[in-house]
Amino acid sequence: MSVVRLVDGAVGRRGALGRFNSNRRCHRNSLYRRAHLDLCASWQFPASGKRVFTGSSQVPSSVASGRRMSLGLQWVSTGQEADMVTSLLQRSAVVLLHGQPGDVSDWAAVASALPDEVDVVVLDRPGYGANPLPPATIDGNARWLISELDKAGIRDAIVVGHSYGGGVALAAAALAPDRVRGLVLISSIGPSCLKWWDYLLAAPIVGPVASIAMCAMLPGAPWRSFLFEQRELVRSLGRLLGRLDAIDMPTLIIADPADSVVPVATAQLLNEQLLDSKLELVAEGGHSLPKTIPDTIAAAIAAHVAAVGARL
């Protein structure tokens, strides 16, 4: 049965998000097998000492007191790193996927608000942020995500996707259901999400011009990635939707009826078509919920993590 709950989005936000932690641990098993391929960084939040692990060599600029560094990683056979790997092999993680466009900094406030006992992995998707890979299809993003879990030695994960990232999360669940323990879809793409401007943004001439304008102020100005994904969305959404009835892991869908980018009808249709889902409607958040109401989103993710864990 579908459950709809109205959540008040007017929640106070935290101030300073954290500071860069150079004595870090990293959720990346590949740093031991293929250290030359990967860079890693973490944020540490002073109030709790919690660490959030990223696949990026950049600490988000939104971390007010952070500093940007490139970090070489080496194998350490004893100590915290070895303990961390053992822990990860025995536990799930929560993976946060940004939208289109975006990067790891979109999740900084949510990551800081999640409970300390939750292992959080934040990744730049292909074509964005510090990820050196070119933009990929929705299925290509899903394969990349499963590869990242393999590299990190993460058995399975609750995958949280915002907007376009929600489509990636759904594709990963369809591709490798044994690796996705649960889903959280926030303002996610889905049925009936395409509007006239989506087709315009994917069109020749107008698409590139609009993409350049939309991405001009973002780090790296990733307009080519935005345009690639926009065209992929128009081309491949139907194929993704055709697999919804095969996705049966616990799924939390979060949407704001006032979202002007993805209509709330998309969330309602996702809730109807997925086999094991719950819809929560939030207020005063719009489309960019991880940025506008991070504490509300973090609380919803934490509750879903607890609920999924209780069902095992």
HELIX and SHEET records of a PDB file:
HELIX    1   1 SER A   30  ARG A   33  1                                   4    
HELIX    2   2 ALA A   35  LEU A   37  5                                   3    
HELIX    3   3 GLN A   80  GLN A   90  1                                  11    
HELIX    4   4 VAL A  104  TRP A  107  5                                   4    
HELIX    5   5 ALA A  108  ALA A  113  1                                   6    
HELIX    6   6 ILE A  138  ALA A  152  1                                  15    
HELIX    7   7 TYR A  164  LEU A  175  1                                  12    
HELIX    8   8 TRP A  196  LEU A  201  1                                   6    
HELIX    9   9 VAL A  206  CYS A  215  1                                  10    
HELIX   10  10 TRP A  223  LEU A  241  1                                  19    
HELIX   11  11 LEU A  244  ALA A  246  5                                   3    
HELIX   12  12 VAL A  264  GLN A  273  1                                  10    
HELIX   13  13 LEU A  289  THR A  292  1                                   4    
HELIX   14  14 PRO A  294  ARG A  311  1                                  18    
SHEET    1   A10 VAL A   4  VAL A   7  0                                        
SHEET    2   A10 SER A 277  VAL A 282  1                                        
SHEET    3   A10 THR A 251  ALA A 255  1                                        
SHEET    4   A10 VAL A 180  ILE A 186  1                                        
SHEET    5   A10 ALA A 157  HIS A 162  1                                        
SHEET    6   A10 ALA A  93  LEU A  97  1                                        
SHEET    7   A10 VAL A 120  LEU A 123  1                                        
SHEET    8   A10 LYS A  50  THR A  54  1                                        
SHEET    9   A10 ALA A  41  PHE A  45 -1                                        
SHEET   10   A10 ARG A  19  PHE A  20 -1                                        
END                                                                             
